[in-house]
């Protein structure tokens, strides 16, 4: 269903109802997976579905949504740290995380 809606959305960008249907489908999926296996389960399942959709049809809407899901997941995993003063040296010790690999793979897949 997600692949079909992504195809329709990319072939007919002038029809906003396809995007609305894709967003409604995503809301149904979120409700179905809510509370199933911890806080990351619903987002992880959505990421899996969007990755499959992008593999088969790399539509701009699906790719943008997948990128946003990657960023949301990374933001939840990254601990919120406060600056230790005017010179924050923690930027030198932070690793970029898996999101760098995921975003690179996403954009290379679309090429």
C-alpha positions in Angstrom: 0.0 0.0 0.0 2.8 2.4 0.9 4.6 1.7 -2.4 1.4 2.3 -4.4 0.8 5.6 -2.7 4.4 6.7 -3.2 4.2 5.9 -6.9 0.9 7.7 -7.3 2.2 10.7 -5.3 5.4 11.0 -7.4 3.5 10.5 -10.8 0.8 13.0 -9.9 2.4 15.6 -7.6 -0.5 18.0 -8.5 -2.9 15.7 -6.6 -2.5 16.3 -2.8 -5.0 13.5 -1.9 -2.3 10.9 -2.5 0.0 12.5 0.1 -3.0 12.8 2.5 -3.7 9.0 2.0 -0.1 8.1 2.6 -0.1 10.2 5.8 -3.4 8.5 6.9 -1.9 5.1 6.2 1.1 6.0 8.3 -1.1 7.2 11.2 -2.9 3.8 11.1 0.4 2.0 11.2 1.6 4.1 14.2 -1.7 3.2 16.0 -1.3 -0.5 15.2 2.3 -0.6 16.5 1.9 1.7 19.4 3.1 0.1 22.6 3.9 -3.2 20.9 7.6 -3.6 21.9 8.9 -0.5 23.5 9.2 3.1 22.4 11.2 2.5 19.3 9.0 -0.3 17.8 6.5 1.9 15.9 9.2 4.2 14.5 11.4 1.2 13.6 8.6 -0.6 11.8 7.8 2.6 9.8 11.5 2.9 8.9 11.5 -0.7 7.6 8.4 0.0 5.5 9.7 3.2 4.1 13.0 1.6 3.3 11.2 -1.1 1.3 9.1 1.5 -0.5 12.2 3.6 -1.4 14.1 0.5 -2.7 11.3 -0.2 -5.1 10.3 3.4 -6.0 12.5 6.2 -4.7 9.8 8.9 -4.7 10.7 12.3 -3.3 7.9 12.2 -0.7 8.8 8.8 0.6 12.5 9.7 0.7 11.9 12.9 2.6 9.7 11.0 5.1 12.3 8.3 5.6 15.0 11.0 6.2 12.8 12.6 8.8 12.2 9.2 10.5 16.0 8.6 10.6 16.5 12.1 12.2 13.7 11.6 14.7 15.2 8.2 15.8 18.7 9.7 16.1 17.4 12.6 18.2 15.7 10.2 20.6 18.8 8.1 20.9 21.2 11.0 21.4 21.3 12.2 25.1 20.5 15.8 25.6 23.7 17.5 26.9 24.1 21.0 28.1 27.0 23.1 27.2 29.7 23.3 29.9 30.3 27.0 29.3 31.1 29.4 26.5 33.4 26.9 24.8 31.7 23.5 24.3 34.4 20.9 23.7 32.0 18.0 23.7 31.6 18.4 19.9 35.0 16.8 19.5 34.1 13.7 21.4 30.6 13.0 19.9 30.3 10.4 17.2 28.0 11.2 14.3 26.1 8.0 14.8 24.5 5.6 12.3 22.4 8.3 10.7 25.3 9.4 8.5 25.4 5.9 7.0 21.6 5.7 6.6 21.3 9.1 4.9 24.2 8.3 2.5 22.6 5.0 1.7 19.3 6.7 1.1 20.6 9.3 -1.3 22.8 6.8 -3.2 19.8 4.5 -3.6 17.9 7.3 -5.3 20.7 8.0 -7.8 
